[in-house]
Amino acid sequence: MNLDITKPVETRYGRPARIVCTDRRSFLPVMALVLNADGTESFVALTKDFKSHVCIADDLVNVPEMRVLDVWLNRYPQYICPFVYASKTDADLGAGPNRDACIHVVREYVVGEGMT
């Protein structure tokens, strides 16, 4: 997976980081500052692929993008209808005569995970 430098980054183990430059004249052209537990920052030099040559924990990755699923489903005596609705009003309008419940589903998820 390629790193998108226009989006927030962190170390592979979840420490917040920020890229200072990507064009240093060195075999380690990427310079980043990584937040420490005490609130200070450590300077890290990385390859052009945002990898550390010292410790894999310092490799940079994009911060996982979180989204919220917020939908309504109609439930019937024998099944839950596979159609999802953006609002309860829409679910009510799409309901059949023997609906026994309208279910509100709200769930936070990481973009790209669990979609296999």
PADOSE-383047 format. One line per 4 residues: number of its first residue (from 1); their letters; for each residue x, y, z of N, C-alpha, C. Coordinates in Angstrom, 1 decimal. Example, Ala and Ser with C-alpha at 12.3 -4.5 7.8 and 13.67 -1.06 7.14 Angstrom:
// PADOSE-383047
1	as	13.2/-5.7/7.8/12.3/-4.5/7.8/13.2/-3.3/7.8; 12.8/-2.2/7.1/13.7/-1.1/7.1/12.9/0.0/7.9;
//
This chain:
// PADOSE-383047
1	mnld	0.8/-1.2/0.0/0.0/0.0/0.0/0.9/1.2/0.0; 0.5/2.2/-0.8/1.3/3.4/-0.9/0.8/4.4/0.1; 1.7/5.2/0.6/1.4/6.2/1.6/0.9/7.5/0.9; -0.2/8.1/1.3/-0.7/9.3/0.7/-0.2/10.5/1.7;
5	itkp	0.8/11.3/1.3/1.3/12.3/2.2/0.3/13.5/2.3; -0.8/13.5/1.6/-1.8/14.6/1.8/-2.7/14.2/2.9; -2.6/13.0/3.4/-3.5/12.6/4.5/-2.7/12.4/5.8; -3.3/12.3/7.0/-2.6/12.2/8.2/-1.8/10.8/8.2;
9	vetr	-0.6/10.9/8.9/0.2/9.7/9.0/0.5/9.4/10.5; 0.9/8.1/10.7/1.4/7.7/12.0/2.4/6.6/11.8; 3.1/6.2/12.9/4.0/5.1/12.7/3.2/3.8/12.6; 3.8/2.7/12.2/3.2/1.4/12.1/2.5/1.0/13.4;
13	ygrp	3.0/1.4/14.5/2.4/1.1/15.8/1.6/2.2/16.4; 1.2/3.2/15.6/0.1/4.1/16.0/0.6/5.4/16.7; 1.8/5.7/16.6/2.3/7.0/17.2/2.1/8.1/16.1; 1.4/9.2/16.5/1.2/10.3/15.5/2.5/10.8/15.0;
17	ariv	2.5/11.2/13.7/3.7/11.7/13.1/3.4/12.7/12.1; 4.4/13.5/11.7/4.2/14.5/10.6/5.5/14.5/9.8; 5.3/14.6/8.5/6.4/14.6/7.5/6.9/16.0/7.4; 8.2/16.2/7.6/8.9/17.5/7.5/9.3/17.7/6.1;
21	ctdr	10.0/16.7/5.5/10.4/16.9/4.1/10.5/15.5/3.4; 10.5/15.5/2.1/10.7/14.3/1.4/11.8/14.3/0.4; 12.6/15.4/0.4/13.6/15.7/-0.6/15.0/15.9/0.0; 15.3/15.4/1.1/16.6/15.5/1.7/17.6/14.8/0.8;
25	rsfl	18.8/15.4/0.7/19.8/14.8/-0.2/20.6/13.7/0.6; 20.0/12.5/0.6/20.5/11.4/1.4/19.9/10.1/1.0; 20.4/9.0/1.4/19.8/7.7/1.1/18.5/7.6/1.9; 18.3/8.5/2.9/17.1/8.5/3.7/16.5/9.9/3.5;
29	pvma	15.8/10.1/2.4/15.4/11.5/2.0/14.1/12.0/2.8; 13.4/11.1/3.5/12.2/11.6/4.2/12.6/11.8/5.6; 12.1/13.0/6.1/12.3/13.4/7.5/11.0/13.6/8.1; 10.8/13.0/9.3/9.5/13.0/10.0/9.7/13.3/11.5;
33	lvln	8.7/13.9/12.1/8.7/14.0/13.6/7.6/13.1/14.1; 8.0/12.3/15.1/7.1/11.4/15.7/6.8/11.8/17.2; 5.6/11.8/17.6/5.2/12.2/18.9/5.5/11.1/19.9; 6.2/11.5/21.0/6.5/10.6/22.1/5.4/10.6/23.2;
37	adgt	5.4/9.7/24.1/4.4/9.6/25.1/4.5/10.8/26.0; 5.6/11.5/26.2/5.8/12.6/27.1/5.4/13.9/26.4; 5.0/13.9/25.1/4.6/15.1/24.4/5.7/15.7/23.6; 6.9/15.2/23.7/8.0/15.7/22.8/7.9/15.0/21.5;
41	esfv	8.8/15.4/20.6/8.8/14.8/19.3/10.2/14.2/19.0; 10.3/13.1/18.4/11.6/12.5/17.9/11.7/12.7/16.4; 12.9/12.9/16.0/13.3/13.1/14.6/13.6/11.7/14.0; 12.9/11.3/12.9/13.1/10.0/12.2/13.5/10.2/10.8;
45	altk	14.5/9.5/10.3/14.9/9.5/8.9/14.4/8.3/8.3; 13.8/8.4/7.1/13.1/7.3/6.4/13.5/7.2/4.9; 13.3/6.0/4.3/13.6/5.8/2.9/12.5/6.5/2.1; 12.7/6.6/0.8/11.6/7.2/-0.1/10.3/6.5/0.0;
49	dfks	10.3/5.2/0.5/9.1/4.4/0.7/8.5/4.5/2.1; 9.1/5.5/2.8/8.6/5.8/4.2/8.9/4.7/5.2; 10.0/3.9/4.9/10.4/2.9/5.8/11.6/3.3/6.6; 11.7/2.8/7.8/12.8/3.0/8.7/13.9/2.0/8.4;
53	hvci	15.2/2.4/8.3/16.2/1.4/8.2/16.7/0.8/9.5; 16.1/1.3/10.6/16.5/0.9/12.0/15.4/0.1/12.6; 14.2/0.5/12.6/13.1/-0.1/13.4/11.8/-0.1/12.6; 11.2/-1.3/12.4/9.9/-1.4/11.6/8.8/-0.6/12.3;
57	addl	8.9/-0.4/13.6/7.9/0.4/14.4/7.8/1.8/13.9; 8.9/2.4/13.3/9.0/3.7/12.9/8.5/3.9/11.4; 8.2/2.8/10.7/7.7/3.0/9.3/6.4/3.8/9.4; 6.2/4.7/8.4/5.0/5.5/8.4/3.9/4.8/7.5;
61	vnvp	2.7/5.0/8.0/1.5/4.5/7.3/0.4/5.6/7.5; -0.6/5.6/6.6/-1.7/6.6/6.8/-2.6/6.2/8.0; -3.1/7.2/8.7/-4.0/6.9/9.8/-5.3/6.3/9.2; -5.7/5.2/9.7/-6.9/4.5/9.2/-8.1/5.5/9.2;
65	emrv	-8.8/5.5/8.1/-10.0/6.4/7.9/-11.2/5.8/8.5; -11.8/6.4/9.4/-13.0/5.9/10.1/-14.3/6.5/9.4; -15.3/5.7/9.3/-16.6/6.2/8.8/-17.7/5.6/9.7; -18.9/6.2/9.6/-20.0/5.7/10.4/-21.1/5.2/9.4;
69	ldvw	-21.6/4.0/9.6/-22.7/3.4/8.9/-23.9/3.8/9.7; -24.9/4.4/9.1/-26.1/4.8/9.9/-27.3/4.5/8.9; -27.9/3.4/9.1/-29.0/3.0/8.2/-30.2/2.4/9.0; -31.3/2.2/8.3/-32.5/1.6/8.9/-32.9/0.4/8.0;
73	lnry	-33.3/-0.7/8.7/-33.7/-2.0/8.1/-35.1/-2.3/8.5; -35.9/-2.9/7.6/-37.2/-3.4/7.9/-37.1/-4.9/8.2; -37.7/-5.3/9.4/-37.7/-6.7/9.8/-39.1/-7.3/9.6; -39.2/-8.5/9.1/-40.4/-9.2/8.9/-40.4/-10.5/9.7;
77	pqyi	-41.5/-11.2/9.9/-41.5/-12.4/10.7/-40.5/-13.5/10.3; -40.2/-13.6/9.0/-39.3/-14.7/8.6/-37.9/-14.2/8.2; -37.7/-12.9/8.1/-36.4/-12.4/7.5/-36.3/-10.9/7.8; -35.0/-10.5/7.6/-34.8/-9.0/7.6/-34.6/-8.6/6.1;
81	cpfv	-35.3/-7.7/5.7/-35.2/-7.2/4.3/-33.8/-6.7/4.0; -33.2/-7.1/2.9/-31.8/-6.7/2.5/-31.7/-5.2/2.1; -32.8/-4.5/1.9/-32.7/-3.1/1.5/-32.4/-2.2/2.7; -31.5/-1.3/2.6/-31.2/-0.4/3.7/-31.8/1.0/3.3;
85	yask	-32.1/1.8/4.3/-32.7/3.1/4.1/-31.9/4.1/5.0; -31.8/5.3/4.4/-31.1/6.4/5.1/-31.8/7.0/6.3; -33.1/6.8/6.3/-33.9/7.4/7.4/-35.0/6.4/7.8; -35.6/6.6/9.0/-36.7/5.8/9.4/-37.9/6.1/8.5;
89	tdad	-38.1/7.4/8.1/-39.2/7.8/7.3/-39.1/7.0/6.0; -37.9/6.9/5.4/-37.7/6.1/4.1/-38.0/4.7/4.4; -37.6/4.1/5.5/-37.9/2.7/5.8/-39.4/2.5/6.0; -40.0/3.4/6.6/-41.5/3.3/6.8/-42.2/3.3/5.4;
93	lgag	-41.7/4.2/4.5/-42.3/4.3/3.2/-42.1/3.0/2.4; -41.0/2.3/2.6/-40.6/1.1/1.9/-41.1/-0.2/2.5; -41.8/-0.1/3.7/-42.2/-1.3/4.4/-43.4/-1.9/3.8; -43.4/-3.3/3.9/-44.5/-4.0/3.5/-45.6/-4.1/4.7;
97	pnrd	-46.7/-4.7/4.4/-47.8/-4.7/5.4/-47.5/-5.5/6.6; -46.6/-6.5/6.5/-46.4/-7.4/7.7/-45.1/-7.1/8.4; -44.5/-6.0/8.2/-43.3/-5.6/8.9/-43.6/-5.6/10.4; -42.6/-6.2/11.2/-42.8/-6.3/12.7/-41.9/-5.4/13.4;
101	acih	-40.8/-4.8/12.7/-39.9/-3.9/13.4/-39.1/-3.1/12.4; -38.7/-2.0/12.8/-37.8/-1.2/12.0/-36.5/-1.0/12.8; -35.4/-1.5/12.3/-34.1/-1.6/13.1/-33.2/-0.5/12.6; -32.7/0.3/13.6/-31.7/1.3/13.4/-30.3/0.7/13.6;
105	vvre	-29.4/0.8/12.6/-28.1/0.3/12.8/-27.1/1.4/12.6; -26.3/1.6/13.7/-25.2/2.6/13.7/-23.9/1.9/14.0; -22.9/2.0/13.1/-21.7/1.3/13.4/-20.5/2.0/12.8; -19.4/2.2/13.6/-18.2/2.8/13.1/-17.3/1.7/12.5;
109	yvvg	-16.7/2.0/11.3/-15.8/1.1/10.7/-14.6/1.8/10.0; -13.6/1.0/9.8/-12.4/1.4/9.1/-12.5/1.2/7.6; -12.3/2.2/6.8/-12.5/2.0/5.4/-11.5/1.0/4.9; -12.0/0.0/4.1/-11.2/-1.0/3.5/-11.0/-2.3/4.4;
113	egmt	-11.5/-2.3/5.6/-11.3/-3.5/6.4/-12.6/-4.3/6.4; -12.5/-5.6/6.4/-13.6/-6.5/6.5/-14.5/-6.6/5.2; -13.9/-6.2/4.1/-14.6/-6.2/2.9/-14.1/-7.2/1.9; -13.8/-8.4/2.4/-13.3/-9.5/1.6/-14.4/-10.4/1.1;
//
